[in-house]
């Protein structure tokens, strides 16, 4: 499914959700219409009407005008159900996923999340403390470049020994780190590093850090990246829970752990009830819908929106886009309505690496249907590692292409030659109006879809009975 199809699907679902948003049943909630044998309560229509005609809506409808839109929507959903589109595995999977997402968060509360957060904390604390806790070192680091010679290594070694000698005679560790350390990130902070645990850093660095006492300084030592002098600033067990709680909660939300908490809760409840997680979730949904009818409508409208997309795609969108004979015939019958405000050039603008290819292009395209030109150019001239031409094929209006502007529309414009492709030319013809439906394909497809839509709706109107209670319609509360 391409992006355009996905965008259309999302748009339709939004429209469908708006059309079918419902409110709670009121005590005085008469049937306003019956569509294909299904009664529609006034509250449902009223809510939908007001939602789609609220402040900010440009194309507001009267109640009477909106009735037809609402009925057409209901008829399409009915047609989808009669076609058993709601039995498709893909449909059921997508609907179930959406439906469950509305209910699953309610299966847990803040206490459940807090319990999981503390469990994660306890595991981390036990693991870290059992390995020796945390250390907070500072270091002065001198880099030894990869593939350094023995002489270069020794030079760095002597520099670190000199710094160590200054430190032994009262030198300030933080000042020397800021001045000499090649770890610029920690150097700006006096060489100080964040809290570390085992497994986070180089083996030699880690061993030195855990061997020191708080406040103790190491002798210079070598790691895979260079020489270090370390000062252990602090050593402690894992952080208190309150100091890391916010980070753990953020981790739970960002890493999908909340879903795991829900799964665990469903499994636990299912075992207690001798049931299954799916049945427990269904019972929860029924209870929530009984308390809040809006939730029931929210789930149902997504159900209908998915069906509306599937049936509309079959009956209108995909049908029109793929019906080449139908498009051609539609264009022929409605040719007069397709006009351009100015002439177009139907052809190709190209640049060639060699002069002889200018005429070779024209010869290759002569007598070939326009829709096959791109394939011919690619296979004839650019089918190996050497690109003989650069070409742009299309239906050009003035301003689209400098070469076309100059050669076809007579514009006084500068055409810049491409590097290594100095020979430019065009091939095609100038048209005052579209000669084929493919010249205005997007517009023809859209118009053909509209025609199919009207034809489809007319058929649904004949197939399914619709009655509207005018008296109840007159009582719709507009706000």
C-alpha positions as CSV (number, residue, x, y, z in Angstrom):
1,X,0.0,0.0,0.0
2,X,1.6,3.3,-1.0
3,X,1.6,6.5,1.0
4,X,-1.2,8.1,-1.1
5,X,-3.4,5.1,-0.3
6,X,-2.5,5.3,3.4
7,X,-3.2,9.1,3.5
8,X,-6.6,8.5,1.9
9,X,-7.4,5.7,4.4
10,X,-6.5,8.0,7.3
11,X,-8.5,10.8,5.9
12,X,-11.6,8.6,5.4
13,X,-11.3,7.2,8.9
14,X,-11.2,10.7,10.3
15,X,-14.3,11.5,8.3
16,X,-16.0,8.3,9.4
17,X,-15.2,8.9,13.0
18,X,-16.7,12.4,12.8
19,X,-19.8,11.1,11.1
20,X,-20.5,8.5,13.6
21,X,-19.6,10.0,17.0
22,X,-22.4,9.2,19.3
23,X,-23.7,10.3,22.7
24,X,-25.3,8.6,25.6
25,X,-28.9,7.5,25.2
26,X,-31.2,9.9,26.6
27,X,-34.5,8.9,28.2
28,X,-36.3,10.8,25.4
29,X,-34.4,9.6,22.4
30,X,-36.7,8.6,19.6
31,X,-35.8,6.9,16.3
32,X,-35.1,9.6,13.8
33,X,-34.6,7.3,10.8
34,X,-34.3,3.7,9.8
35,X,-31.6,2.8,7.3
36,X,-31.6,-0.7,5.8
37,X,-33.6,-1.9,8.6
38,X,-31.4,-0.4,11.3
39,X,-32.9,2.2,13.6
40,X,-30.9,5.4,14.2
41,X,-31.6,7.4,17.4
42,X,-31.9,11.1,17.4
43,X,-29.0,11.4,19.8
44,X,-26.7,9.7,17.3
45,X,-27.7,12.0,14.4
46,X,-27.8,15.1,16.6
47,X,-24.3,14.6,17.9
48,X,-22.9,13.8,14.5
49,X,-24.6,16.8,13.0
50,X,-23.3,19.3,15.6
51,X,-19.8,17.8,15.6
52,X,-19.5,18.3,11.8
53,X,-21.1,21.7,11.8
54,X,-19.4,23.3,14.7
55,X,-17.6,26.7,14.8
56,X,-14.8,26.8,12.4
57,X,-16.3,24.5,9.8
58,X,-16.3,26.3,6.5
59,X,-18.9,24.3,4.6
60,X,-21.7,24.1,7.2
61,X,-24.8,22.1,6.3
62,X,-28.4,22.5,7.2
63,X,-30.0,19.6,9.1
64,X,-31.9,18.6,5.9
65,X,-28.8,18.7,3.8
66,X,-26.8,16.7,6.3
67,X,-29.4,14.0,6.4
68,X,-28.4,12.7,2.9
69,X,-24.7,12.6,3.9
70,X,-25.5,10.7,7.0
71,X,-27.7,8.2,5.2
72,X,-25.2,7.6,2.4
73,X,-22.6,6.8,5.1
74,X,-24.8,4.3,6.8
75,X,-25.7,2.7,3.5
76,X,-22.0,2.2,2.5
77,X,-21.3,0.6,5.8
78,X,-24.3,-1.7,5.4
79,X,-23.0,-2.7,1.9
80,X,-19.6,-3.5,3.4
81,X,-21.2,-5.8,6.0
82,X,-23.3,-7.5,3.4
83,X,-20.1,-8.1,1.4
84,X,-18.7,-9.7,4.6
85,X,-15.7,-7.4,4.6
86,X,-15.8,-7.5,8.3
87,X,-14.7,-11.1,8.2
88,X,-11.4,-10.4,6.5
89,X,-8.5,-11.3,8.6
90,X,-6.7,-8.0,7.9
91,X,-9.8,-6.1,8.9
92,X,-10.3,-8.0,12.1
93,X,-6.7,-7.7,13.1
94,X,-6.7,-3.9,12.6
95,X,-10.0,-3.4,14.3
96,X,-9.1,-5.6,17.3
97,X,-5.9,-3.7,17.7
98,X,-7.6,-0.4,17.9
99,X,-10.5,-1.6,20.0
100,X,-8.1,-3.2,22.6
101,X,-6.0,0.0,22.7
102,X,-9.0,1.8,24.1
103,X,-9.5,-0.6,26.9
104,X,-6.0,-2.0,27.8
105,X,-4.8,1.2,29.6
106,X,-7.7,0.9,32.1
107,X,-6.5,-2.5,33.2
108,X,-3.8,-1.0,35.3
109,X,-3.5,2.0,37.7
110,X,-0.7,4.2,39.1
111,X,-0.1,1.6,41.8
112,X,0.6,-1.1,39.2
113,X,3.1,1.1,37.4
114,X,4.7,2.1,40.7
115,X,5.1,-1.5,41.7
116,X,6.8,-2.3,38.4
117,X,9.1,0.7,38.7
118,X,10.2,-0.4,42.2
119,X,10.7,-4.0,40.9
120,X,13.0,-2.7,38.1
121,X,14.8,-0.5,40.6
122,X,15.3,-3.4,43.0
123,X,16.7,-5.6,40.3
124,X,19.1,-2.8,39.2
125,X,20.2,-2.1,42.8
126,X,20.8,-5.8,43.6
127,X,22.8,-6.3,40.4
128,X,25.0,-3.2,40.8
129,X,25.6,-3.5,44.6
130,X,26.5,-7.1,44.2
131,X,29.2,-6.1,41.8
132,X,30.8,-3.6,44.1
133,X,28.4,-0.6,43.8
134,X,29.2,2.6,41.9
135,X,32.3,4.7,41.5
136,X,32.8,8.3,40.6
137,X,36.3,8.9,39.2
138,X,38.0,11.9,37.8
139,X,40.9,11.5,35.4
140,X,43.6,13.2,33.4
141,X,43.9,11.5,30.0
142,X,46.6,11.7,27.3
143,X,45.7,10.1,24.0
144,X,48.0,7.7,22.2
145,X,47.1,7.6,18.5
146,X,46.4,4.3,16.9
147,X,49.4,2.8,15.3
148,X,51.7,5.1,17.2
149,X,55.3,4.2,17.1
150,X,57.2,3.2,20.3
151,X,58.9,6.6,20.4
152,X,55.5,8.4,20.1
153,X,54.1,6.2,22.9
154,X,57.0,6.8,25.1
155,X,56.7,10.6,24.6
156,X,53.1,10.5,25.9
157,X,54.3,8.3,28.7
158,X,56.8,10.9,29.8
159,X,54.2,13.7,29.6
160,X,51.8,11.8,31.9
161,X,54.7,11.1,34.3
162,X,55.5,14.8,34.4
163,X,51.9,15.7,35.2
164,X,51.9,13.0,37.9
165,X,55.1,14.5,39.4
166,X,53.4,17.9,39.6
167,X,50.4,16.3,41.4
168,X,52.6,14.6,43.9
169,X,54.1,18.0,44.8
170,X,50.8,19.7,45.4
171,X,49.4,20.3,42.0
172,X,45.7,20.9,41.6
173,X,44.1,17.9,39.9
174,X,41.1,19.8,38.5
175,X,43.3,22.6,37.1
176,X,45.7,20.2,35.5
177,X,42.8,18.2,34.0
178,X,41.3,21.3,32.4
179,X,44.7,22.3,31.0
180,X,46.2,19.0,29.8
181,X,43.5,16.2,29.5
182,X,42.6,15.1,26.0
183,X,39.1,14.0,27.3
184,X,37.7,17.5,26.6
185,X,34.2,16.5,27.9
186,X,35.4,15.7,31.4
187,X,38.3,18.2,31.3
188,X,35.9,21.1,31.4
189,X,34.6,19.7,34.6
190,X,38.0,19.2,36.2
191,X,38.3,15.7,34.8
192,X,35.3,14.5,36.7
193,X,33.2,11.7,35.2
194,X,29.7,10.6,35.9
195,X,28.9,7.7,38.3
196,X,30.1,4.4,36.7
197,X,29.2,0.7,37.3
198,X,31.1,-2.4,36.2
199,X,30.8,-3.1,32.5
200,X,30.5,0.5,31.4
201,X,34.1,1.3,30.5
202,X,37.5,-0.1,29.6
203,X,38.7,-3.1,31.7
204,X,41.9,-1.4,32.9
205,X,40.1,1.8,33.8
206,X,37.4,-0.1,35.7
207,X,39.9,-2.2,37.6
208,X,41.8,0.9,38.7
209,X,38.6,2.7,39.8
210,X,37.4,-0.1,42.0
211,X,40.8,-0.7,43.5
212,X,41.0,2.9,44.9
213,X,39.6,4.3,48.1
214,X,37.6,7.5,48.1
215,X,40.0,10.4,47.7
216,X,42.9,8.2,46.6
217,X,44.8,8.9,43.4
218,X,46.3,6.3,41.1
219,X,49.7,6.2,39.4
220,X,49.7,6.7,35.7
221,X,48.3,3.6,33.9
222,X,47.8,2.5,30.3
223,X,44.6,1.5,28.6
224,X,43.9,0.7,24.9
225,X,43.4,4.4,24.1
226,X,46.2,6.1,26.1
227,X,47.5,7.0,29.6
228,X,45.4,8.1,32.6
229,X,45.8,9.4,36.1
230,X,42.7,8.7,38.2
231,X,41.4,10.4,41.3
232,X,38.4,8.5,42.9
233,X,36.0,11.2,44.0
234,X,33.4,8.9,45.6
235,X,32.2,5.3,46.0
236,X,28.7,4.3,47.0
237,X,25.9,1.8,46.6
238,X,23.2,2.3,44.0
239,X,21.1,5.5,44.1
240,X,18.1,5.8,46.5
241,X,14.8,5.0,44.8
242,X,13.3,8.5,45.0
243,X,16.3,10.0,43.1
244,X,15.8,7.7,40.1
245,X,12.1,7.1,40.2
246,X,11.3,9.7,37.5
247,X,13.8,8.2,35.1
248,X,12.4,4.7,35.6
249,X,8.8,5.9,35.0
250,X,10.1,7.6,31.8
251,X,11.8,4.4,30.8
252,X,8.5,2.4,31.4
253,X,6.6,4.8,29.1
254,X,9.2,5.1,26.3
255,X,10.1,1.4,26.1
256,X,6.7,-0.1,26.0
257,X,7.0,-1.6,29.5
258,X,3.5,-0.4,30.3
259,X,2.1,-2.9,27.8
260,X,4.0,-5.7,29.6
261,X,2.5,-4.6,32.9
262,X,-0.9,-4.8,31.3
263,X,-0.2,-8.2,29.9
264,X,0.9,-9.4,33.3
265,X,-2.2,-8.0,34.9
266,X,-4.4,-9.7,32.4
267,X,-2.7,-13.0,32.8
268,X,-3.0,-12.8,36.6
269,X,-6.7,-11.9,36.5
270,X,-7.4,-14.7,33.9
271,X,-5.8,-17.3,36.2
272,X,-7.8,-16.1,39.2
273,X,-11.1,-16.2,37.2
274,X,-10.2,-19.4,35.4
275,X,-10.6,-17.5,32.1
276,X,-8.4,-16.1,29.3
277,X,-6.8,-12.7,28.9
278,X,-9.0,-12.0,25.9
279,X,-12.2,-12.8,27.8
280,X,-11.0,-10.7,30.8
281,X,-10.4,-7.7,28.4
282,X,-13.8,-8.2,26.7
283,X,-15.6,-8.2,30.1
284,X,-13.7,-5.0,31.0
285,X,-14.8,-3.4,27.7
286,X,-18.5,-4.4,28.3
287,X,-18.4,-2.8,31.8
288,X,-16.8,0.4,30.5
289,X,-19.2,0.7,27.6
290,X,-22.1,0.3,30.0
291,X,-20.9,3.2,32.1
292,X,-19.8,5.3,29.1
293,X,-21.8,4.9,25.9
294,X,-19.4,7.3,24.2
295,X,-16.7,4.6,24.4
296,X,-19.0,2.2,22.7
297,X,-19.6,4.7,19.9
298,X,-15.9,5.4,19.6
299,X,-15.1,1.8,19.1
300,X,-18.0,1.2,16.7
301,X,-17.1,4.3,14.6
302,X,-13.7,2.9,14.0
303,X,-15.3,-0.4,13.1
304,X,-17.4,1.4,10.5
305,X,-14.6,3.6,9.3
306,X,-12.4,0.6,8.4
307,X,-15.3,-1.0,6.6
308,X,-16.1,2.3,4.8
309,X,-12.5,2.5,3.5
310,X,-12.5,-1.1,2.3
311,X,-15.8,-0.9,0.5
312,X,-15.1,2.5,-1.0
313,X,-11.7,1.4,-2.3
314,X,-13.3,-1.6,-4.0
315,X,-16.3,0.2,-5.4
316,X,-14.8,3.6,-6.3
317,X,-11.1,4.4,-5.7
318,X,-9.2,1.3,-6.9
319,X,-11.9,0.5,-9.4
320,X,-11.5,3.9,-11.1
321,X,-7.7,4.1,-10.9
322,X,-7.3,0.6,-12.5
323,X,-10.1,0.7,-15.1
324,X,-8.1,1.9,-18.2
325,X,-11.0,1.2,-20.7
326,X,-13.4,3.0,-18.4
327,X,-11.1,6.0,-18.0
328,X,-10.6,6.2,-21.7
329,X,-14.4,6.0,-22.4
330,X,-15.1,8.6,-19.7
331,X,-12.6,11.0,-21.2
332,X,-14.1,10.5,-24.6
333,X,-17.6,11.2,-23.5
334,X,-16.6,14.2,-21.4
335,X,-13.7,15.5,-23.5
336,X,-15.1,19.1,-23.7
337,X,-14.8,19.7,-20.0
338,X,-11.0,19.1,-20.0
339,X,-9.3,22.3,-21.1
340,X,-6.0,24.0,-20.4
341,X,-5.7,27.8,-19.7
342,X,-2.6,27.8,-22.0
343,X,-0.9,25.4,-24.4
344,X,1.3,22.5,-23.2
345,X,4.3,20.7,-24.6
346,X,3.9,16.9,-24.5
347,X,7.4,15.4,-24.9
348,X,10.9,15.1,-23.6
349,X,13.6,17.6,-22.9
350,X,17.1,16.0,-22.9
351,X,20.8,16.6,-22.9
352,X,23.3,14.3,-24.6
353,X,26.9,13.4,-23.9
354,X,27.6,13.0,-27.6
355,X,26.2,15.0,-30.6
356,X,25.1,12.0,-32.5
357,X,22.7,11.0,-29.7
358,X,20.5,14.1,-30.2
359,X,19.1,12.6,-33.4
360,X,19.3,9.0,-32.0
361,X,16.8,9.9,-29.3
362,X,14.3,11.2,-31.8
363,X,14.7,8.2,-34.0
364,X,14.3,5.8,-31.0
365,X,11.0,7.5,-29.9
366,X,9.5,8.0,-33.3
367,X,6.3,5.9,-33.5
368,X,6.5,4.8,-29.9
369,X,3.5,5.4,-27.6
370,X,4.2,8.3,-25.2
371,X,3.7,6.2,-22.1
372,X,6.6,3.9,-23.2
373,X,9.1,6.7,-23.9
374,X,10.8,6.5,-20.5
375,X,11.4,2.7,-20.9
376,X,12.8,3.2,-24.4
377,X,15.2,6.0,-23.3
378,X,16.4,4.0,-20.3
379,X,17.0,0.7,-22.2
380,X,18.5,2.3,-25.3
381,X,20.7,5.0,-23.9
382,X,21.2,4.4,-20.1
383,X,21.3,0.7,-19.9
384,X,24.9,0.4,-18.8
385,X,27.4,2.1,-16.5
386,X,27.7,5.1,-18.8
387,X,24.7,7.5,-18.9
388,X,24.5,8.8,-22.5
389,X,21.6,11.2,-21.9
390,X,19.8,13.1,-19.1
391,X,16.1,13.4,-19.9
392,X,12.9,14.8,-18.4
393,X,9.6,13.5,-19.9
394,X,6.3,15.0,-19.2
395,X,3.6,17.5,-20.1
396,X,5.1,20.9,-19.7
397,X,3.5,24.2,-19.1
398,X,5.3,27.5,-19.5
399,X,7.8,27.8,-16.6
400,X,8.4,24.1,-16.0
401,X,11.6,23.7,-18.0
402,X,13.9,26.3,-19.4
403,X,14.7,24.4,-22.6
404,X,11.1,23.9,-23.3
405,X,10.3,27.5,-22.6
406,X,12.9,28.6,-25.1
407,X,12.3,26.1,-27.9
408,X,8.5,25.7,-27.6
409,X,7.1,28.8,-26.0
410,X,9.6,31.2,-27.5
411,X,10.8,32.7,-24.2
412,X,14.0,34.7,-24.0
413,X,15.6,32.5,-21.3
414,X,19.1,31.1,-20.6
415,X,19.5,27.4,-20.8
416,X,22.5,26.3,-18.8
417,X,24.3,23.3,-20.3
418,X,24.9,20.3,-18.0
419,X,28.5,19.4,-17.3
420,X,29.5,16.6,-19.7
421,X,26.1,16.8,-21.5
422,X,26.5,19.8,-23.8
423,X,24.0,18.9,-26.5
424,X,20.4,19.8,-25.6
425,X,17.2,19.2,-27.5
426,X,13.5,18.5,-27.3
427,X,11.2,16.0,-28.9
428,X,7.4,16.0,-28.8
429,X,4.5,18.3,-29.8
430,X,2.7,21.4,-28.6
431,X,-0.9,20.9,-27.6
432,X,-3.7,23.4,-27.3
433,X,-5.8,21.0,-25.4
434,X,-5.5,17.4,-24.0
435,X,-5.7,14.8,-26.8
436,X,-5.7,11.7,-24.6
437,X,-7.1,11.0,-21.1
438,X,-3.5,10.3,-19.9
439,X,-2.7,14.0,-20.6
440,X,-5.0,14.9,-17.7
441,X,-5.1,11.6,-15.9
442,X,-5.3,12.8,-12.3
443,X,-8.3,15.0,-13.1
444,X,-10.0,12.2,-15.2
445,X,-9.5,9.7,-12.4
446,X,-11.0,12.1,-9.8
447,X,-14.0,12.8,-12.0
448,X,-14.5,9.2,-12.8
449,X,-14.4,8.3,-9.1
450,X,-17.0,11.0,-8.5
451,X,-19.2,9.4,-11.2
452,X,-18.8,5.9,-9.8
453,X,-19.5,7.2,-6.3
454,X,-22.8,8.7,-7.5
455,X,-23.7,5.6,-9.4
456,X,-22.9,3.4,-6.4
457,X,-24.9,5.5,-4.0
458,X,-27.9,5.6,-6.3
459,X,-27.8,1.8,-6.4
460,X,-27.6,1.6,-2.6
461,X,-30.6,3.9,-2.3
462,X,-32.6,1.5,-4.6
463,X,-31.4,-1.6,-2.8
464,X,-32.0,-0.6,0.8
465,X,-35.0,1.0,2.3
466,X,-34.6,4.3,4.1
467,X,-37.3,6.2,6.1
468,X,-36.9,9.5,7.9
469,X,-39.3,10.8,10.6
470,X,-39.7,14.4,9.7
471,X,-41.3,15.3,13.0
472,X,-38.4,14.0,15.0
473,X,-35.9,15.6,12.5
474,X,-37.5,18.9,13.3
475,X,-36.6,18.5,17.0
476,X,-32.8,18.1,16.4
477,X,-31.0,20.4,18.8
478,X,-28.5,22.5,16.8
479,X,-25.8,24.2,18.8
